[in-house]
Structure formats: structure tokens, C-alpha cells
Amino acid sequence: MATPIEVFEHRFIGVGDLDDRFRKKHLDLLEKFHEKQKRRIKQQKEGSTFFDLAYQNKKAGIKFKQYVGVLTVKDLCFYVWPKADRNGDNAIWKDHLLFMLAQVYKLKVDTIPAEKLTKRPHTLLNIFIKKFIDEVAALLNRGLIKTYRKTEGNRTVQKGKMLFNKQIAYNCAHQERFYVKYTTYDYNHILNRILRQALLLIPSVTTSSDLKGKAASLFLNFPELPEIEANPDLFQNLVYDRKSEDYREAIRLAEMILLNFMPDLQHGGSGVWALMFDMNKLWEEFVFCTLKRKLTGYEVRAQKSEPFWECESFEKTKIIKPDIVLSKGKETFVLDTKWKIPFDNNKLQPPSDSDLHQLYVYLNRFNAQKGALVYPGENQKVVGKYYGPTNSFCDMLFLPGQVLSKTMEQEWQKAFVDCVRSWVETEHT
């Protein structure tokens, strides 16, 4: 594979660009991939495509959105990097991408500069696959869970409850058989099936012979289980209990592997694969996990749901879920993360009306002392106040991207947390 092409979020690539390396054959494949994504989104009624089909400067092409990661199409590979610096120094967030992913997905990896990542397009994918393999190996060593399930069918021995209607329909001429419904205790559990399906897929999506071998070895140690069709609903409806809690991290990685690759491979493969992350969601999760682990003295919760509207006519209740809620004693603070730069022509702009309205609802419903819109950027804060009978504040908080050196990510996180702590503990007047 040729050297990956580095681009930033929201960039347009047209046919003939990149020294004529991006050609119509690539666009045709990406159009098919785009249509598959749109069909999935329509079925699931949520989500977003990784890019839009666009037409600029008399060229047809694609325009990347807020997703970052790796996108390959036949002989081309794109590394899509975060773009969040008004001074044009996007390398700051580019070098932090792997660290942010490592923190959110609990990956044990050394800091790898972006320029080294781009020399090997499968590096990012292999990091996640290795983590998944390690998690599955640990589960196998502890022993996979078994569960009880109801089964029915024709048997030569009567076991369980006989279903007389089906016995008459199926076995009038076979009195030696019994159509029964019975309970089975085995490994045929949805969590085990998901892990097995992901292991089956790995050899198709990685070039690492070592990872292929490890995945194949683990697959051989798995019991025979029916294959599944992966879709977002499957993962959203999963329920964990005391026995299955250890599966949570492995399932999270399996979800990423299956949903990124399975739909394309199921249709015979189109020459396109992607490992892409929504920067809006990644930024939110990174801020949350950083504060959760390092903001001592405060309870930190993510996506805390509260009802705020109901109507008997619709038999439905509307809920709100702020990104992050901080609490200490009777004090509550709300953070709403925003992966964007509120600058225009190098001048700071006020928050959008929708962002202000949203945070106003959060503050009132959670009875919070103050809230902030959290942006990436230079370490600063802007104080804002709502009009009304009570003093409620909505500030703009910018969390820094720069570090002392590329090997001092922990120092960066400390500066990050100190910035939030300073905002929380500074009283407004």
C-alpha cells in the first residue's frame, strides 16, 4: 500500500486531486460505501456518514466530516486528523489523537507520534485488535459464561415439556420422536457469539500475521456457536449482570470492529474499509474519563438522564442528558462539550443560540450553580450570565491542547484538570 494521505476533518478531496492519485474509480467505490452507510443510518434512525458526496471547483468528490481515523479505498489510504486550532497548528491535536483514544478505550500503548502512525496505515487498527485479543484471551482463561435458554425441537428422547400441537403436526408418522420444549445450559449466549464473530472477522481486516495467528488460536478454543448479523441495535440492547460484567470492555471493542467492517465484508467487499471516530463523541468521552479519573473530590457523571417534559396525549416523556455533571456536596456544575472553534477571522464569537438554550435547560433542571461550554483551544475562560430572576452563569471554557513535550501526556492531563478545577472553584460575582 502506498504512503497514506494525510488530511484534516472537513476537507474536500476532488477527482484529480492529490497529484491525480484520487481518481473516479475511487470515488465510485466511496459512493457505494456512502450509500450503504445511509441505508444503515435510515434503518437505525441515528448516526452519520463518515463523509459527504460533494461538488466543488467543478470537481466531484468527497468532503470529510467530523470523523477522524483511517479510511482506505483500494490502493489509497487516508489518515483523517483532528482540526481544532485557530492558529493553524493542527499538529497539536494530531499528535494527541492516539493518546485520547488510548484513554477512552483503556489501551496500553506507548505514545506514537503522528508521523510514525502514517507510515503504517494499519497501526491504529492493530492497536485496537491487540487490545480486543488480550481481553478475549483473559475471558477464556477465566472461563466463558454459560446461561440457561429455552429450546424446542424434535428429539428421540422425551425431555422437558411436550408440545402436543407440534407433536401431532410433525410426528404423526414418527411415534419414536418427541417434539418438546426444554431448558439448556450452554455457551450459546449473545455475548459469546459477538466475541466469536469478531474473532472470525479479524484475519480479513489486518495485515499482521501475529494478530491473525492469535485470533485463529482463540477462535479454535471457542465453542461452536451460530453466527450473528451485527448492527447497532444488537449492541444497544445488551444487558450486563454480575456474571457478564467482565465482558463489557471486550464487547465494546468487538462492537467497533464489527460495525466498522462487517457490513462491507458481508456484501462481498467493495475495497473500502474504515476505522473512524466521531470527534464530537471522542472529545466528550475524553473530557469525561480525564475528569473521572483525576478530578479528585468531585463526583463526575456522564450522560445523566432526567425527565423534563411529559404529555398524556403522547404517552411519552422527554428526557435531557447533559454531557458531564460534576457535584460536590450540594453544589452541581454542568459541562457541555463542543468539538469546534468559536472563532471567525481570528476573533472569538459568542456561543450559538441553540448551545445557550440547551445549557440553560440543564442548569435549571439540575439546579446547578453554573455551567460551561467546553471547547478545545488555548487555556482561557469567558464568563457569561443569563438574564432572569436567579443568577445563573454559562461560561466558555477552553481546555489546552499543548504539552511540555510529546512524552509528557500525563502533564497535559494535569493542566487539563487544573483548568476545570480552577473554573469550578472560582466564584462568580
C-alpha positions as CSV (number, residue, x, y, z in Angstrom):
1,M,0.0,0.0,0.0
2,A,1.2,3.5,-0.9
3,T,2.1,6.1,1.8
4,P,-1.1,7.2,3.5
5,I,-2.5,10.6,2.5
6,E,-2.9,13.0,5.5
7,V,-5.9,15.2,5.6
8,F,-7.9,17.1,8.3
9,E,-11.5,17.0,9.2
10,H,-13.9,18.8,6.9
11,R,-11.5,18.9,3.9
12,F,-12.8,18.4,0.3
13,I,-11.0,15.9,-2.0
14,G,-12.0,16.0,-5.7
15,V,-11.3,13.7,-8.6
16,G,-7.9,14.6,-10.0
17,D,-6.6,16.0,-6.6
18,L,-3.5,14.6,-4.8
19,D,-1.4,14.6,-7.9
20,D,-4.1,12.7,-9.8
21,R,-4.0,9.8,-7.3
22,F,-7.6,10.3,-6.4
23,R,-9.5,9.1,-9.4
24,K,-13.0,8.3,-10.5
25,K,-12.7,4.6,-9.6
26,H,-12.0,5.6,-6.0
27,L,-15.0,8.0,-6.0
28,D,-17.3,5.3,-7.4
29,L,-16.3,2.9,-4.6
30,L,-16.8,5.6,-2.0
31,E,-20.2,6.4,-3.4
32,K,-21.3,2.8,-2.9
33,F,-19.9,2.7,0.6
34,H,-21.7,6.0,1.3
35,E,-25.0,4.6,0.2
36,K,-24.5,1.5,2.4
37,Q,-23.9,3.8,5.4
38,K,-27.0,5.9,4.6
39,R,-29.2,2.7,4.4
40,R,-27.8,1.6,7.8
41,I,-28.5,5.0,9.3
42,K,-32.0,5.1,7.9
43,Q,-32.7,1.6,9.4
44,Q,-31.3,2.6,12.8
45,K,-32.7,6.1,12.7
46,E,-29.4,7.5,14.1
47,G,-25.8,8.1,13.2
48,S,-24.0,9.9,10.5
49,T,-21.9,9.1,7.4
50,F,-18.1,9.5,7.6
51,F,-18.1,11.9,4.7
52,D,-20.5,13.7,2.3
53,L,-20.5,13.4,-1.5
54,A,-19.7,16.9,-2.7
55,Y,-19.0,19.1,-5.8
56,Q,-16.6,22.0,-5.6
57,N,-14.4,23.9,-8.1
58,K,-16.1,21.9,-10.9
59,K,-14.9,18.6,-9.4
60,A,-16.9,15.8,-8.0
61,G,-15.5,14.4,-4.8
62,I,-16.0,13.8,-1.0
63,K,-15.9,16.1,1.9
64,F,-14.9,14.7,5.2
65,K,-17.0,15.4,8.2
66,Q,-16.2,15.4,12.0
67,Y,-14.8,11.8,11.8
68,V,-11.1,11.0,12.2
69,G,-9.1,7.8,11.8
70,V,-8.2,5.6,8.8
71,L,-10.2,5.3,5.6
72,T,-8.8,3.1,2.7
73,V,-10.2,2.7,-0.7
74,K,-8.3,0.2,-2.9
75,D,-4.8,1.5,-3.3
76,L,-5.4,4.7,-1.4
77,C,-5.3,5.2,2.4
78,F,-6.4,8.4,4.1
79,Y,-5.4,9.4,7.6
80,V,-8.0,11.9,8.8
81,W,-6.7,14.1,11.6
82,P,-8.5,16.3,14.2
83,K,-8.6,20.0,13.2
84,A,-9.1,22.3,16.3
85,D,-6.6,25.1,16.3
86,R,-7.4,28.6,15.1
87,N,-3.8,29.4,14.5
88,G,-3.3,26.6,12.1
89,D,-1.1,24.5,14.3
90,N,-3.3,21.3,14.0
91,A,-0.3,19.1,14.8
92,I,-1.1,19.7,18.5
93,W,-4.3,17.7,18.3
94,K,-3.0,15.4,15.6
95,D,-0.3,14.1,18.0
96,H,-2.8,13.7,20.8
97,L,-5.3,11.6,18.9
98,L,-3.8,8.2,19.8
99,F,-3.5,9.3,23.5
100,M,-7.1,10.4,23.5
101,L,-8.2,7.0,22.0
102,A,-6.0,5.2,24.5
103,Q,-7.6,7.0,27.4
104,V,-11.1,6.4,26.2
105,Y,-10.7,2.8,25.2
106,K,-8.2,1.9,28.0
107,L,-5.5,0.9,25.6
108,K,-2.0,0.2,26.9
109,V,0.2,1.8,24.2
110,D,3.3,3.9,24.1
111,T,2.9,7.4,22.7
112,I,3.4,7.1,18.9
113,P,3.9,10.4,17.0
114,A,1.5,11.0,14.2
115,E,4.3,10.9,11.5
116,K,5.1,7.3,12.6
117,L,1.5,6.3,12.5
118,T,1.0,7.4,8.9
119,K,3.9,5.3,7.7
120,R,1.9,2.2,8.6
121,P,-1.8,2.6,7.8
122,H,-2.9,-0.5,9.8
123,T,-1.1,0.6,13.0
124,L,-4.1,2.2,14.5
125,L,-6.4,-0.7,13.7
126,N,-3.9,-3.2,15.0
127,I,-3.7,-1.4,18.4
128,F,-7.4,-2.0,18.9
129,I,-7.3,-5.6,17.6
130,K,-4.5,-6.4,20.0
131,K,-6.5,-4.9,22.9
132,F,-9.5,-7.0,21.9
133,I,-7.5,-10.2,21.6
134,D,-6.0,-9.6,25.0
135,E,-9.4,-9.1,26.5
136,V,-10.8,-12.3,24.9
137,A,-7.8,-14.3,26.0
138,A,-8.4,-13.2,29.6
139,L,-12.1,-14.2,29.4
140,L,-11.1,-17.6,28.0
141,N,-8.6,-18.1,30.8
142,R,-11.3,-17.3,33.4
143,G,-13.9,-19.4,31.6
144,L,-16.7,-18.2,29.3
145,I,-20.1,-17.8,30.9
146,K,-22.9,-20.3,30.4
147,T,-26.6,-19.4,30.5
148,Y,-29.9,-21.1,30.6
149,R,-32.1,-20.8,27.4
150,K,-35.3,-22.3,26.2
151,T,-35.1,-24.7,23.3
152,E,-37.7,-26.6,21.3
153,G,-37.4,-29.3,18.7
154,N,-37.7,-33.0,17.7
155,R,-35.8,-35.4,19.9
156,T,-35.5,-39.1,20.2
157,V,-35.8,-38.9,23.9
158,Q,-38.5,-37.1,25.8
159,K,-37.0,-34.2,27.7
160,G,-38.9,-31.2,29.2
161,K,-42.4,-30.3,28.2
162,M,-44.1,-31.9,25.2
163,L,-45.7,-29.5,22.7
164,F,-48.8,-31.6,21.7
165,N,-49.9,-29.4,18.8
166,K,-46.5,-29.7,17.2
167,Q,-46.1,-33.3,18.1
168,I,-49.3,-34.1,16.1
169,A,-48.1,-31.9,13.2
170,Y,-44.6,-33.2,12.9
171,N,-44.6,-36.7,14.4
172,C,-47.9,-38.5,13.4
173,A,-45.8,-41.0,11.4
174,H,-42.9,-40.9,13.8
175,Q,-44.0,-42.1,17.2
176,E,-40.4,-42.7,18.2
177,R,-39.9,-38.9,18.2
178,F,-40.9,-36.3,20.7
179,Y,-41.5,-32.6,20.0
180,V,-40.5,-30.9,23.2
181,K,-39.6,-27.6,24.8
182,Y,-36.7,-27.8,27.3
183,T,-34.1,-25.8,29.1
184,T,-30.4,-25.9,28.0
185,Y,-27.4,-24.7,30.0
186,D,-24.6,-23.9,27.5
187,Y,-22.3,-21.3,25.9
188,N,-24.9,-20.1,23.3
189,H,-25.1,-16.6,24.8
190,I,-25.3,-13.4,22.7
191,L,-22.1,-12.1,24.3
192,N,-20.1,-15.2,23.4
193,R,-21.5,-15.1,19.9
194,I,-20.4,-11.5,19.4
195,L,-16.8,-12.2,20.5
196,R,-16.7,-15.3,18.3
197,Q,-17.9,-13.3,15.3
198,A,-15.3,-10.6,15.8
199,L,-12.5,-13.2,16.1
200,L,-13.8,-14.7,12.8
201,L,-13.5,-11.3,11.1
202,I,-10.1,-10.2,12.3
203,P,-8.0,-12.2,9.7
204,S,-9.9,-10.3,6.9
205,V,-9.1,-6.8,8.2
206,T,-5.5,-6.9,9.5
207,T,-2.2,-7.4,7.7
208,S,-0.4,-8.5,10.9
209,S,0.4,-12.3,10.7
210,D,1.0,-12.3,14.5
211,L,-2.5,-10.9,15.2
212,K,-4.0,-13.3,12.6
213,G,-2.4,-16.2,14.3
214,K,-3.5,-15.2,17.8
215,A,-7.1,-14.6,16.6
216,A,-7.2,-18.0,14.9
217,S,-5.9,-19.7,18.0
218,L,-8.5,-18.1,20.2
219,F,-11.2,-18.9,17.6
220,L,-10.3,-22.6,17.8
221,N,-10.7,-22.5,21.6
222,F,-14.3,-21.1,21.2
223,P,-17.3,-23.4,21.3
224,E,-19.3,-23.8,18.1
225,L,-21.9,-21.1,18.1
226,P,-24.3,-19.6,15.5
227,E,-23.1,-16.6,13.6
228,I,-24.8,-13.3,14.1
229,E,-25.6,-10.2,12.0
230,A,-24.0,-7.2,13.7
231,N,-26.0,-3.9,13.8
232,P,-26.2,-1.0,16.3
233,D,-29.5,-2.3,17.8
234,L,-27.8,-5.5,18.8
235,F,-25.3,-3.7,21.0
236,Q,-27.7,-1.1,22.3
237,N,-30.0,-3.8,23.7
238,L,-27.3,-5.7,25.6
239,V,-27.7,-6.1,29.3
240,Y,-24.9,-7.0,31.7
241,D,-25.2,-8.7,35.1
242,R,-22.7,-9.8,37.8
243,K,-21.6,-12.8,35.7
244,S,-21.2,-10.9,32.4
245,E,-19.7,-7.6,33.6
246,D,-16.2,-8.7,32.8
247,Y,-17.3,-8.9,29.1
248,R,-18.1,-5.2,28.9
249,E,-14.7,-3.9,27.6
250,A,-14.3,-6.8,25.1
251,I,-17.8,-6.3,23.8
252,R,-17.1,-2.5,23.3
253,L,-14.1,-3.3,21.2
254,A,-16.0,-6.1,19.3
255,E,-18.7,-3.5,18.5
256,M,-16.1,-1.2,17.0
257,I,-14.6,-4.0,14.9
258,L,-17.9,-5.5,13.7
259,L,-19.8,-2.3,12.9
260,N,-16.8,-0.7,11.1
261,F,-16.1,-3.7,8.9
262,M,-18.8,-6.3,8.9
263,P,-21.4,-4.5,6.6
264,D,-18.9,-4.1,3.8
265,L,-17.5,-7.6,4.0
266,Q,-20.9,-9.2,4.1
267,H,-21.6,-7.7,0.7
268,G,-18.6,-9.2,-0.9
269,G,-16.2,-6.4,0.0
270,S,-16.0,-3.1,-2.0
271,G,-12.3,-2.4,-1.4
272,V,-13.3,0.1,1.3
273,W,-12.6,-0.2,5.0
274,A,-12.7,2.4,7.7
275,L,-11.8,2.8,11.3
276,M,-13.3,6.2,12.1
277,F,-14.2,8.0,15.3
278,D,-16.7,10.8,15.8
279,M,-14.6,13.7,17.2
280,N,-17.6,15.2,19.0
281,K,-18.1,11.9,20.9
282,L,-14.4,11.3,21.4
283,W,-13.9,14.8,22.8
284,E,-16.8,14.3,25.2
285,E,-15.6,10.9,26.3
286,F,-12.0,12.0,26.7
287,V,-13.0,15.0,28.9
288,F,-15.3,12.8,30.9
289,C,-12.7,10.0,31.5
290,T,-10.0,12.5,32.3
291,L,-12.1,14.3,34.9
292,K,-13.5,11.0,36.3
293,R,-10.0,9.6,37.0
294,K,-8.2,12.8,38.0
295,L,-10.6,15.4,39.4
296,T,-10.4,14.3,43.0
297,G,-13.0,15.5,45.5
298,Y,-15.9,15.6,42.9
299,E,-18.4,13.1,41.7
300,V,-18.2,13.0,37.9
301,R,-21.1,11.6,35.9
302,A,-21.7,11.3,32.2
303,Q,-25.0,11.5,30.3
304,K,-27.1,11.7,33.5
305,S,-30.7,11.5,32.4
306,E,-33.5,13.5,33.8
307,P,-37.1,13.8,32.6
308,F,-38.2,17.3,31.7
309,W,-41.4,17.1,29.7
310,E,-44.3,14.7,29.5
311,C,-47.8,14.7,27.9
312,E,-50.6,12.2,28.5
313,S,-51.7,12.7,24.9
314,F,-48.5,11.2,23.6
315,E,-47.9,8.8,26.5
316,K,-44.2,9.8,26.3
317,T,-41.7,11.6,28.4
318,K,-38.8,13.7,27.0
319,I,-35.5,13.5,28.8
320,I,-32.4,15.5,28.8
321,K,-28.8,14.2,29.1
322,P,-26.0,16.8,29.7
323,D,-22.6,15.6,28.7
324,I,-21.0,15.8,32.1
325,V,-22.3,16.7,35.6
326,L,-19.9,17.5,38.5
327,S,-21.1,17.5,42.0
328,K,-19.6,18.1,45.5
329,G,-21.9,18.2,48.4
330,K,-24.9,20.3,47.5
331,E,-23.1,22.1,44.6
332,T,-23.7,21.0,41.0
333,F,-21.9,22.0,37.8
334,V,-22.8,21.1,34.2
335,L,-20.4,20.8,31.3
336,D,-21.4,20.6,27.7
337,T,-18.5,19.6,25.4
338,K,-18.1,21.1,21.9
339,W,-15.6,20.0,19.4
340,K,-15.4,23.2,17.4
341,I,-13.6,26.5,17.4
342,P,-15.8,29.5,18.1
343,F,-13.6,31.9,16.2
344,D,-14.2,33.8,13.0
345,N,-11.4,35.8,11.3
346,N,-9.3,35.1,14.4
347,K,-12.0,36.8,16.6
348,L,-13.8,35.0,19.4
349,Q,-17.5,34.6,18.7
350,P,-20.4,34.1,21.2
351,P,-22.0,30.6,21.6
352,S,-24.8,29.7,19.3
353,D,-28.3,30.3,20.4
354,S,-29.0,26.5,20.5
355,D,-26.0,25.9,22.7
356,L,-27.0,28.6,25.1
357,H,-30.7,27.4,25.2
358,Q,-29.6,23.8,25.8
359,L,-27.3,24.7,28.7
360,Y,-30.0,27.0,30.2
361,V,-32.3,24.0,30.4
362,Y,-29.6,21.9,32.0
363,L,-28.8,24.5,34.7
364,N,-32.5,24.8,35.7
365,R,-33.3,21.1,35.6
366,F,-30.3,20.1,37.6
367,N,-30.4,23.2,39.9
368,A,-26.8,23.8,39.0
369,Q,-24.7,26.7,40.3
370,K,-23.1,27.3,36.9
371,G,-22.3,25.6,33.6
372,A,-19.8,25.8,30.8
373,L,-19.4,25.0,27.1
374,V,-16.1,23.2,26.9
375,Y,-14.0,23.8,23.7
376,P,-10.6,22.7,22.7
377,G,-8.2,25.6,22.5
378,E,-5.9,28.0,24.4
379,N,-6.2,27.9,28.2
380,Q,-8.8,30.6,28.9
381,K,-12.3,31.1,30.1
382,V,-15.0,33.6,29.2
383,V,-17.7,34.4,31.8
384,G,-21.3,34.8,30.7
385,K,-24.5,35.3,32.6
386,Y,-28.2,34.6,31.8
387,Y,-30.8,37.2,32.3
388,G,-33.5,36.1,34.8
389,P,-34.6,36.1,38.4
390,T,-31.7,33.9,39.5
391,N,-28.0,34.3,38.9
392,S,-27.0,31.5,36.6
393,F,-23.8,31.5,34.5
394,C,-22.9,29.9,31.3
395,D,-19.2,30.3,30.6
396,M,-16.9,29.4,27.7
397,L,-14.1,27.1,28.9
398,F,-11.2,26.4,26.6
399,L,-9.0,23.3,27.5
400,P,-5.5,23.4,26.2
401,G,-4.0,21.1,23.6
402,Q,-0.4,22.0,24.0
403,V,2.0,19.9,26.2
404,L,5.5,20.4,27.5
405,S,6.8,17.6,25.3
406,K,5.3,14.8,23.3
407,T,6.3,12.3,26.0
408,M,4.6,14.2,28.9
409,E,0.9,13.4,28.2
410,Q,0.2,13.0,31.9
411,E,1.4,16.6,32.5
412,W,-1.0,17.7,29.8
413,Q,-3.9,15.9,31.5
414,K,-2.9,17.6,34.8
415,A,-3.1,21.0,33.2
416,F,-6.4,20.0,31.7
417,V,-7.9,19.0,35.0
418,D,-6.4,22.1,36.8
419,C,-8.2,24.3,34.3
420,V,-11.5,22.7,35.1
421,R,-10.9,22.8,38.9
422,S,-10.0,26.4,38.7
423,W,-13.2,27.2,36.9
424,V,-15.3,25.2,39.4
425,E,-13.8,26.7,42.5
426,T,-13.7,30.4,41.3
427,E,-16.8,32.2,42.5
428,H,-18.6,34.4,40.0
429,T,-19.8,37.9,41.1
